[in-house]
Amino acid sequence: MDAKLLEILVCPVCKGPLAYEKSAQELICKADRLAYAIKDGIPVMLQAEARELEATEEVR
């Protein structure tokens, strides 16, 4: 994931910062506990496509 792109991307729900989870190829919103997939190098920033994080998943 390009560092410059990561700096300007925000959560579409709360407009908060996102954390990049390289191993899962996801962008994580800690506030909303949502994970946005990165498909073919392109972040899918749609709330309807986001995965809700499980209660047991650690958010870094």
All heavy atoms as a GROMACS GRO file, in nm:
protein
  461
    1MET      N    1   0.085  -0.117   0.000
    1MET     CA    2   0.000   0.000   0.000
    1MET      C    3   0.089   0.123   0.000
    1MET      O    4   0.181   0.133   0.081
    1MET     CB    5  -0.089  -0.005   0.124
    1MET     CG    6  -0.179   0.113   0.140
    1MET     SD    7  -0.348   0.073   0.102
    1MET     CE    8  -0.380   0.156  -0.044
    2ASP      N    9   0.062   0.214  -0.087
    2ASP     CA   10   0.138   0.336  -0.098
    2ASP      C   11   0.120   0.423   0.027
    2ASP      O   12   0.006   0.449   0.069
    2ASP     CB   13   0.094   0.412  -0.223
    2ASP     CG   14   0.173   0.538  -0.246
    2ASP    OD1   15   0.297   0.533  -0.239
    2ASP    OD2   16   0.110   0.644  -0.269
    3ALA      N   17   0.229   0.467   0.086
    3ALA     CA   18   0.224   0.545   0.209
    3ALA      C   19   0.149   0.676   0.190
    3ALA      O   20   0.074   0.719   0.278
    3ALA     CB   21   0.365   0.571   0.261
    4LYS      N   22   0.166   0.740   0.076
    4LYS     CA   23   0.097   0.867   0.049
    4LYS      C   24  -0.054   0.846   0.042
    4LYS      O   25  -0.131   0.925   0.094
    4LYS     CB   26   0.146   0.927  -0.084
    4LYS     CG   27   0.284   0.982  -0.078
    4LYS     CD   28   0.281   1.120  -0.021
    4LYS     CE   29   0.421   1.180  -0.033
    4LYS     NZ   30   0.432   1.300   0.044
    5LEU      N   31  -0.096   0.737  -0.020
    5LEU     CA   32  -0.238   0.707  -0.031
    5LEU      C   33  -0.296   0.678   0.107
    5LEU      O   34  -0.405   0.726   0.141
    5LEU     CB   35  -0.261   0.587  -0.124
    5LEU     CG   36  -0.405   0.544  -0.145
    5LEU    CD1   37  -0.488   0.657  -0.205
    5LEU    CD2   38  -0.411   0.422  -0.235
    6LEU      N   39  -0.222   0.605   0.187
    6LEU     CA   40  -0.268   0.573   0.323
    6LEU      C   41  -0.285   0.699   0.408
    6LEU      O   42  -0.374   0.706   0.492
    6LEU     CB   43  -0.169   0.477   0.389
    6LEU     CG   44  -0.212   0.417   0.522
    6LEU    CD1   45  -0.346   0.347   0.511
    6LEU    CD2   46  -0.107   0.320   0.572
    7GLU      N   47  -0.203   0.799   0.383
    7GLU     CA   48  -0.213   0.925   0.458
    7GLU      C   49  -0.342   1.000   0.429
    7GLU      O   50  -0.396   1.067   0.516
    7GLU     CB   51  -0.095   1.016   0.425
    7GLU     CG   52   0.035   0.974   0.488
    7GLU     CD   53   0.150   1.066   0.450
    7GLU    OE1   54   0.125   1.181   0.406
    7GLU    OE2   55   0.265   1.021   0.462
    8ILE      N   56  -0.392   0.989   0.306
    8ILE     CA   57  -0.510   1.069   0.270
    8ILE      C   58  -0.642   0.992   0.281
    8ILE      O   59  -0.747   1.053   0.286
    8ILE     CB   60  -0.497   1.130   0.128
    8ILE    CG1   61  -0.476   1.022   0.023
    8ILE    CG2   62  -0.388   1.233   0.124
    8ILE    CD1   63  -0.477   1.074  -0.119
    9LEU      N   64  -0.635   0.859   0.286
    9LEU     CA   65  -0.758   0.780   0.301
    9LEU      C   66  -0.810   0.788   0.444
    9LEU      O   67  -0.733   0.782   0.539
    9LEU     CB   68  -0.732   0.634   0.266
    9LEU     CG   69  -0.722   0.600   0.119
    9LEU    CD1   70  -0.689   0.452   0.103
    9LEU    CD2   71  -0.850   0.632   0.045
   10VAL      N   72  -0.941   0.802   0.456
   10VAL     CA   73  -1.007   0.803   0.587
   10VAL      C   74  -1.127   0.710   0.582
   10VAL      O   75  -1.175   0.674   0.474
   10VAL     CB   76  -1.052   0.945   0.630
   10VAL    CG1   77  -0.933   1.036   0.650
   10VAL    CG2   78  -1.149   1.004   0.532
   11CYS      N   79  -1.176   0.673   0.696
   11CYS     CA   80  -1.295   0.589   0.705
   11CYS      C   81  -1.414   0.666   0.646
   11CYS      O   82  -1.438   0.781   0.684
   11CYS     CB   83  -1.321   0.553   0.852
   11CYS     SG   84  -1.475   0.462   0.876
   12PRO      N   85  -1.490   0.605   0.556
   12PRO     CA   86  -1.604   0.674   0.499
   12PRO      C   87  -1.719   0.696   0.597
   12PRO      O   88  -1.807   0.778   0.574
   12PRO     CB   89  -1.648   0.584   0.383
   12PRO     CG   90  -1.591   0.451   0.413
   12PRO     CD   91  -1.469   0.474   0.496
   13VAL      N   92  -1.718   0.625   0.710
   13VAL     CA   93  -1.825   0.637   0.809
   13VAL      C   94  -1.797   0.752   0.906
   13VAL      O   95  -1.878   0.842   0.921
   13VAL     CB   96  -1.844   0.504   0.885
   13VAL    CG1   97  -1.949   0.518   0.993
   13VAL    CG2   98  -1.878   0.391   0.790
   14CYS      N   99  -1.679   0.747   0.971
   14CYS     CA  100  -1.650   0.845   1.076
   14CYS      C  101  -1.544   0.948   1.036
   14CYS      O  102  -1.515   1.039   1.112
   14CYS     CB  103  -1.605   0.774   1.203
   14CYS     SG  104  -1.442   0.696   1.192
   15LYS      N  105  -1.485   0.931   0.919
   15LYS     CA  106  -1.379   1.020   0.868
   15LYS      C  107  -1.252   1.013   0.952
   15LYS      O  108  -1.168   1.102   0.948
   15LYS     CB  109  -1.426   1.166   0.857
   15LYS     CG  110  -1.557   1.185   0.784
   15LYS     CD  111  -1.552   1.138   0.642
   15LYS     CE  112  -1.679   1.171   0.567
   15LYS     NZ  113  -1.757   1.057   0.530
   16GLY      N  114  -1.237   0.904   1.028
   16GLY     CA  115  -1.120   0.885   1.112
   16GLY      C  116  -1.006   0.816   1.035
   16GLY      O  117  -1.025   0.769   0.923
   17PRO      N  118  -0.890   0.807   1.097
   17PRO     CA  119  -0.774   0.745   1.032
   17PRO      C  120  -0.790   0.593   1.019
   17PRO      O  121  -0.868   0.531   1.092
   17PRO     CB  122  -0.658   0.778   1.127
   17PRO     CG  123  -0.723   0.796   1.260
   17PRO     CD  124  -0.859   0.855   1.232
   18LEU      N  125  -0.717   0.538   0.925
   18LEU     CA  126  -0.720   0.394   0.900
   18LEU      C  127  -0.583   0.334   0.925
   18LEU      O  128  -0.481   0.398   0.901
   18LEU     CB  129  -0.762   0.365   0.756
   18LEU     CG  130  -0.902   0.411   0.717
   18LEU    CD1  131  -0.920   0.406   0.566
   18LEU    CD2  132  -1.006   0.326   0.785
   19ALA      N  133  -0.580   0.212   0.972
   19ALA     CA  134  -0.456   0.138   0.994
   19ALA      C  135  -0.446   0.031   0.886
   19ALA      O  136  -0.546  -0.035   0.854
   19ALA     CB  137  -0.454   0.075   1.132
   20TYR      N  138  -0.327   0.014   0.831
   20TYR     CA  139  -0.305  -0.085   0.725
   20TYR      C  140  -0.263  -0.217   0.786
   20TYR      O  141  -0.164  -0.224   0.858
   20TYR     CB  142  -0.199  -0.033   0.629
   20TYR     CG  143  -0.160  -0.129   0.519
   20TYR    CD1  144  -0.257  -0.191   0.442
   20TYR    CD2  145  -0.027  -0.154   0.491
   20TYR    CE1  146  -0.221  -0.277   0.340
   20TYR    CE2  147   0.009  -0.239   0.388
   20TYR     CZ  148  -0.088  -0.300   0.313
   20TYR     OH  149  -0.053  -0.385   0.213
   21GLU      N  150  -0.339  -0.322   0.758
   21GLU     CA  151  -0.306  -0.457   0.804
   21GLU      C  152  -0.254  -0.533   0.681
   21GLU      O  153  -0.332  -0.583   0.599
   21GLU     CB  154  -0.430  -0.526   0.862
   21GLU     CG  155  -0.406  -0.662   0.918
   21GLU     CD  156  -0.308  -0.664   1.033
   21GLU    OE1  157  -0.322  -0.582   1.125
   21GLU    OE2  158  -0.217  -0.748   1.029
   22LYS      N  159  -0.122  -0.538   0.670
   22LYS     CA  160  -0.058  -0.593   0.551
   22LYS      C  161  -0.091  -0.740   0.530
   22LYS      O  162  -0.122  -0.781   0.418
   22LYS     CB  163   0.094  -0.574   0.560
   22LYS     CG  164   0.167  -0.614   0.435
   22LYS     CD  165   0.315  -0.582   0.445
   22LYS     CE  166   0.385  -0.616   0.316
   22LYS     NZ  167   0.524  -0.578   0.317
   23SER      N  168  -0.087  -0.821   0.635
   23SER     CA  169  -0.108  -0.964   0.621
   23SER      C  170  -0.249  -0.998   0.570
   23SER      O  171  -0.268  -1.092   0.494
   23SER     CB  172  -0.081  -1.037   0.752
   23SER     OG  173  -0.170  -0.991   0.852
   24ALA      N  174  -0.347  -0.920   0.610
   24ALA     CA  175  -0.486  -0.944   0.569
   24ALA      C  176  -0.526  -0.861   0.447
   24ALA      O  177  -0.636  -0.879   0.394
   24ALA     CB  178  -0.581  -0.915   0.685
   25GLN      N  179  -0.439  -0.769   0.405
   25GLN     CA  180  -0.471  -0.676   0.296
   25GLN      C  181  -0.602  -0.603   0.323
   25GLN      O  182  -0.696  -0.606   0.244
   25GLN     CB  183  -0.475  -0.750   0.162
   25GLN     CG  184  -0.339  -0.791   0.109
   25GLN     CD  185  -0.255  -0.669   0.074
   25GLN    OE1  186  -0.286  -0.597  -0.019
   25GLN    NE2  187  -0.149  -0.645   0.150
   26GLU      N  188  -0.604  -0.536   0.440
   26GLU     CA  189  -0.722  -0.460   0.481
   26GLU      C  190  -0.681  -0.328   0.542
   26GLU      O  191  -0.571  -0.314   0.596
   26GLU     CB  192  -0.802  -0.537   0.586
   26GLU     CG  193  -0.866  -0.663   0.537
   26GLU     CD  194  -0.942  -0.737   0.646
   26GLU    OE1  195  -0.896  -0.738   0.761
   26GLU    OE2  196  -1.047  -0.794   0.613
   27LEU      N  197  -0.772  -0.232   0.533
   27LEU     CA  198  -0.759  -0.105   0.604
   27LEU      C  199  -0.859  -0.111   0.719
   27LEU      O  200  -0.977  -0.139   0.698
   27LEU     CB  201  -0.788   0.013   0.512
   27LEU     CG  202  -0.689   0.032   0.398
   27LEU    CD1  203  -0.739   0.139   0.302
   27LEU    CD2  204  -0.552   0.068   0.451
   28ILE      N  205  -0.810  -0.085   0.839
   28ILE     CA  206  -0.891  -0.101   0.960
   28ILE      C  207  -0.927   0.035   1.020
   28ILE      O  208  -0.840   0.119   1.041
   28ILE     CB  209  -0.814  -0.182   1.066
   28ILE    CG1  210  -0.761  -0.313   1.009
   28ILE    CG2  211  -0.898  -0.204   1.191
   28ILE    CD1  212  -0.864  -0.415   0.975
   29CYS      N  213  -1.055   0.053   1.051
   29CYS     CA  214  -1.101   0.169   1.127
   29CYS      C  215  -1.121   0.121   1.271
   29CYS      O  216  -1.210   0.039   1.298
   29CYS     CB  217  -1.231   0.224   1.070
   29CYS     SG  218  -1.295   0.360   1.171
   30LYS      N  219  -1.038   0.171   1.360
   30LYS     CA  220  -1.046   0.129   1.501
   30LYS      C  221  -1.174   0.179   1.567
   30LYS      O  222  -1.235   0.109   1.647
   30LYS     CB  223  -0.925   0.180   1.577
   30LYS     CG  224  -0.794   0.120   1.531
   30LYS     CD  225  -0.677   0.180   1.604
   30LYS     CE  226  -0.547   0.127   1.549
   30LYS     NZ  227  -0.432   0.186   1.617
   31ALA      N  228  -1.217   0.300   1.534
   31ALA     CA  229  -1.334   0.359   1.597
   31ALA      C  230  -1.462   0.283   1.564
   31ALA      O  231  -1.545   0.257   1.652
   31ALA     CB  232  -1.348   0.505   1.555
   32ASP      N  233  -1.479   0.245   1.438
   32ASP     CA  234  -1.601   0.177   1.395
   32ASP      C  235  -1.586   0.025   1.392
   32ASP      O  236  -1.684  -0.045   1.366
   32ASP     CB  237  -1.642   0.224   1.255
   32ASP     CG  238  -1.683   0.370   1.255
   32ASP    OD1  239  -1.755   0.412   1.346
   32ASP    OD2  240  -1.641   0.443   1.162
   33ARG      N  241  -1.464  -0.024   1.414
   33ARG     CA  242  -1.433  -0.167   1.410
   33ARG      C  243  -1.476  -0.229   1.278
   33ARG      O  244  -1.544  -0.331   1.273
   33ARG     CB  245  -1.494  -0.241   1.529
   33ARG     CG  246  -1.437  -0.192   1.662
   33ARG     CD  247  -1.466  -0.279   1.779
   33ARG     NE  248  -1.428  -0.417   1.766
   33ARG     CZ  249  -1.304  -0.466   1.786
   33ARG    NH1  250  -1.207  -0.385   1.820
   33ARG    NH2  251  -1.280  -0.594   1.773
   34LEU      N  252  -1.434  -0.161   1.169
   34LEU     CA  253  -1.462  -0.207   1.034
   34LEU      C  254  -1.332  -0.232   0.960
   34LEU      O  255  -1.233  -0.161   0.981
   34LEU     CB  256  -1.545  -0.104   0.956
   34LEU     CG  257  -1.687  -0.080   1.005
   34LEU    CD1  258  -1.748   0.037   0.929
   34LEU    CD2  259  -1.772  -0.204   0.989
   35ALA      N  260  -1.333  -0.332   0.872
   35ALA     CA  261  -1.216  -0.364   0.790
   35ALA      C  262  -1.256  -0.351   0.644
   35ALA      O  263  -1.352  -0.414   0.598
   35ALA     CB  264  -1.168  -0.505   0.820
   36TYR      N  265  -1.182  -0.267   0.571
   36TYR     CA  266  -1.206  -0.245   0.429
   36TYR      C  267  -1.103  -0.324   0.350
   36TYR      O  268  -0.982  -0.307   0.370
   36TYR     CB  269  -1.197  -0.096   0.395
   36TYR     CG  270  -1.300  -0.014   0.469
   36TYR    CD1  271  -1.269   0.049   0.589
   36TYR    CD2  272  -1.429  -0.002   0.420
   36TYR    CE1  273  -1.364   0.122   0.658
   36TYR    CE2  274  -1.525   0.071   0.489
   36TYR     CZ  275  -1.492   0.133   0.607
   36TYR     OH  276  -1.586   0.205   0.675
   37ALA      N  277  -1.148  -0.410   0.261
   37ALA     CA  278  -1.060  -0.496   0.183
   37ALA      C  279  -0.982  -0.416   0.080
   37ALA      O  280  -1.028  -0.312   0.031
   37ALA     CB  281  -1.140  -0.604   0.113
   38ILE      N  282  -0.864  -0.466   0.047
   38ILE     CA  283  -0.784  -0.412  -0.063
   38ILE      C  284  -0.780  -0.520  -0.169
   38ILE      O  285  -0.724  -0.627  -0.147
   38ILE     CB  286  -0.642  -0.375  -0.016
   38ILE    CG1  287  -0.650  -0.270   0.094
   38ILE    CG2  288  -0.559  -0.325  -0.134
   38ILE    CD1  289  -0.517  -0.241   0.160
   39LYS      N  290  -0.843  -0.493  -0.284
   39LYS     CA  291  -0.851  -0.592  -0.391
   39LYS      C  292  -0.771  -0.543  -0.511
   39LYS      O  293  -0.795  -0.434  -0.562
   39LYS     CB  294  -0.996  -0.616  -0.431
   39LYS     CG  295  -1.079  -0.675  -0.319
   39LYS     CD  296  -1.222  -0.698  -0.360
   39LYS     CE  297  -1.301  -0.753  -0.242
   39LYS     NZ  298  -1.442  -0.769  -0.272
   40ASP      N  299  -0.675  -0.623  -0.553
   40ASP     CA  300  -0.588  -0.589  -0.666
   40ASP      C  301  -0.521  -0.453  -0.645
   40ASP      O  302  -0.506  -0.374  -0.738
   40ASP     CB  303  -0.665  -0.590  -0.798
   40ASP     CG  304  -0.720  -0.727  -0.832
   40ASP    OD1  305  -0.650  -0.827  -0.804
   40ASP    OD2  306  -0.833  -0.735  -0.884
   41GLY      N  307  -0.484  -0.424  -0.520
   41GLY     CA  308  -0.415  -0.299  -0.488
   41GLY      C  309  -0.506  -0.179  -0.473
   41GLY      O  310  -0.459  -0.067  -0.452
   42ILE      N  311  -0.637  -0.199  -0.483
   42ILE     CA  312  -0.732  -0.088  -0.475
   42ILE      C  313  -0.820  -0.106  -0.350
   42ILE      O  314  -0.889  -0.208  -0.337
   42ILE     CB  315  -0.821  -0.082  -0.600
   42ILE    CG1  316  -0.733  -0.064  -0.724
   42ILE    CG2  317  -0.924   0.031  -0.589
   42ILE    CD1  318  -0.806  -0.084  -0.853
   43PRO      N  319  -0.819  -0.008  -0.259
   43PRO     CA  320  -0.904  -0.017  -0.140
   43PRO      C  321  -1.052  -0.004  -0.177
   43PRO      O  322  -1.090   0.085  -0.252
   43PRO     CB  323  -0.860   0.099  -0.052
   43PRO     CG  324  -0.748   0.166  -0.122
   43PRO     CD  325  -0.735   0.110  -0.259
   44VAL      N  326  -1.133  -0.093  -0.124
   44VAL     CA  327  -1.278  -0.089  -0.146
   44VAL      C  328  -1.337  -0.016  -0.025
   44VAL      O  329  -1.359  -0.073   0.080
   44VAL     CB  330  -1.336  -0.231  -0.159
   44VAL    CG1  331  -1.487  -0.224  -0.183
   44VAL    CG2  332  -1.266  -0.308  -0.270
   45MET      N  333  -1.363   0.114  -0.043
   45MET     CA  334  -1.403   0.200   0.068
   45MET      C  335  -1.555   0.220   0.075
   45MET      O  336  -1.604   0.330   0.090
   45MET     CB  337  -1.332   0.336   0.054
   45MET     CG  338  -1.182   0.328   0.050
   45MET     SD  339  -1.110   0.248   0.195
   45MET     CE  340  -1.155   0.363   0.322
   46LEU      N  341  -1.629   0.110   0.067
   46LEU     CA  342  -1.774   0.114   0.077
   46LEU      C  343  -1.817   0.051   0.208
   46LEU      O  344  -1.777  -0.061   0.238
   46LEU     CB  345  -1.837   0.038  -0.040
   46LEU     CG  346  -1.805   0.089  -0.180
   46LEU    CD1  347  -1.855  -0.009  -0.284
   46LEU    CD2  348  -1.867   0.225  -0.200
   47GLN      N  349  -1.900   0.121   0.283
   47GLN     CA  350  -1.945   0.068   0.411
   47GLN      C  351  -2.018  -0.065   0.393
   47GLN      O  352  -2.001  -0.156   0.474
   47GLN     CB  353  -2.036   0.169   0.480
   47GLN     CG  354  -2.082   0.123   0.617
   47GLN     CD  355  -2.173   0.222   0.686
   47GLN    OE1  356  -2.209   0.325   0.630
   47GLN    NE2  357  -2.209   0.194   0.808
   48ALA      N  358  -2.094  -0.079   0.287
   48ALA     CA  359  -2.168  -0.202   0.263
   48ALA      C  360  -2.075  -0.321   0.236
   48ALA      O  361  -2.112  -0.435   0.259
   48ALA     CB  362  -2.263  -0.183   0.145
   49GLU      N  363  -1.954  -0.295   0.190
   49GLU     CA  364  -1.857  -0.400   0.158
   49GLU      C  365  -1.761  -0.427   0.275
   49GLU      O  366  -1.684  -0.523   0.270
   49GLU     CB  367  -1.774  -0.361   0.035
   49GLU     CG  368  -1.856  -0.346  -0.091
   49GLU     CD  369  -1.899  -0.479  -0.149
   49GLU    OE1  370  -1.820  -0.575  -0.142
   49GLU    OE2  371  -2.011  -0.486  -0.200
   50ALA      N  372  -1.765  -0.343   0.377
   50ALA     CA  373  -1.673  -0.356   0.490
   50ALA      C  374  -1.709  -0.476   0.576
   50ALA      O  375  -1.825  -0.514   0.588
   50ALA     CB  376  -1.673  -0.230   0.574
   51ARG      N  377  -1.605  -0.534   0.636
   51ARG     CA  378  -1.623  -0.648   0.726
   51ARG      C  379  -1.621  -0.594   0.870
   51ARG      O  380  -1.534  -0.516   0.906
   51ARG     CB  381  -1.507  -0.746   0.705
   51ARG     CG  382  -1.507  -0.864   0.799
   51ARG     CD  383  -1.392  -0.958   0.766
   51ARG     NE  384  -1.262  -0.903   0.801
   51ARG     CZ  385  -1.206  -0.910   0.922
   51ARG    NH1  386  -1.269  -0.967   1.021
   51ARG    NH2  387  -1.086  -0.860   0.943
   52GLU      N  388  -1.720  -0.636   0.948
   52GLU     CA  389  -1.721  -0.596   1.090
   52GLU      C  390  -1.621  -0.683   1.164
   52GLU      O  391  -1.618  -0.805   1.147
   52GLU     CB  392  -1.860  -0.613   1.151
   52GLU     CG  393  -1.958  -0.512   1.099
   52GLU     CD  394  -2.091  -0.518   1.172
   52GLU    OE1  395  -2.095  -0.561   1.288
   52GLU    OE2  396  -2.190  -0.480   1.109
   53LEU      N  397  -1.539  -0.620   1.248
   53LEU     CA  398  -1.441  -0.694   1.325
   53LEU      C  399  -1.510  -0.769   1.439
   53LEU      O  400  -1.602  -0.718   1.501
   53LEU     CB  401  -1.335  -0.599   1.382
   53LEU     CG  402  -1.251  -0.524   1.279
   53LEU    CD1  403  -1.156  -0.428   1.350
   53LEU    CD2  404  -1.174  -0.618   1.190
   54GLU      N  405  -1.464  -0.890   1.461
   54GLU     CA  406  -1.517  -0.971   1.571
   54GLU      C  407  -1.478  -0.907   1.704
   54GLU      O  408  -1.377  -0.838   1.712
   54GLU     CB  409  -1.459  -1.113   1.564
   54GLU     CG  410  -1.494  -1.187   1.435
   54GLU     CD  411  -1.641  -1.220   1.424
   54GLU    OE1  412  -1.704  -1.245   1.530
   54GLU    OE2  413  -1.692  -1.222   1.312
   55ALA      N  414  -1.555  -0.934   1.807
   55ALA     CA  415  -1.526  -0.880   1.940
   55ALA      C  416  -1.391  -0.928   1.993
   55ALA      O  417  -1.327  -0.857   2.070
   55ALA     CB  418  -1.637  -0.917   2.037
   56THR      N  419  -1.349  -1.045   1.948
   56THR     CA  420  -1.222  -1.101   1.997
   56THR      C  421  -1.102  -1.056   1.914
   56THR      O  422  -0.990  -1.081   1.954
   56THR     CB  423  -1.228  -1.255   1.993
   56THR    OG1  424  -1.257  -1.298   1.860
   56THR    CG2  425  -1.334  -1.307   2.089
   57GLU      N  426  -1.125  -0.992   1.800
   57GLU     CA  427  -1.014  -0.947   1.715
   57GLU      C  428  -0.946  -0.827   1.777
   57GLU      O  429  -1.011  -0.729   1.817
   57GLU     CB  430  -1.063  -0.908   1.575
   57GLU     CG  431  -1.085  -1.025   1.484
   57GLU     CD  432  -1.117  -0.981   1.343
   57GLU    OE1  433  -1.025  -0.958   1.265
   57GLU    OE2  434  -1.237  -0.969   1.314
   58GLU      N  435  -0.815  -0.834   1.784
   58GLU     CA  436  -0.736  -0.724   1.837
   58GLU      C  437  -0.717  -0.618   1.729
   58GLU      O  438  -0.682  -0.650   1.616
   58GLU     CB  439  -0.600  -0.775   1.883
   58GLU     CG  440  -0.513  -0.668   1.946
   58GLU     CD  441  -0.379  -0.721   1.987
   58GLU    OE1  442  -0.370  -0.837   2.030
   58GLU    OE2  443  -0.282  -0.645   1.977
   59VAL      N  444  -0.739  -0.494   1.766
   59VAL     CA  445  -0.721  -0.383   1.674
   59VAL      C  446  -0.593  -0.311   1.714
   59VAL      O  447  -0.582  -0.259   1.824
   59VAL     CB  448  -0.841  -0.286   1.679
   59VAL    CG1  449  -0.821  -0.172   1.582
   59VAL    CG2  450  -0.970  -0.359   1.650
   60ARG      N  451  -0.497  -0.312   1.622
   60ARG     CA  452  -0.369  -0.247   1.652
   60ARG      C  453  -0.362  -0.108   1.599
   60ARG      O  454  -0.423  -0.064   1.514
   60ARG     CB  455  -0.253  -0.326   1.589
   60ARG     CG  456  -0.234  -0.458   1.658
   60ARG     CD  457  -0.114  -0.526   1.606
   60ARG     NE  458  -0.162  -0.643   1.533
   60ARG     CZ  459  -0.093  -0.709   1.444
   60ARG    NH1  460   0.025  -0.669   1.410
   60ARG    NH2  461  -0.141  -0.814   1.385
   0.00000   0.00000   0.00000
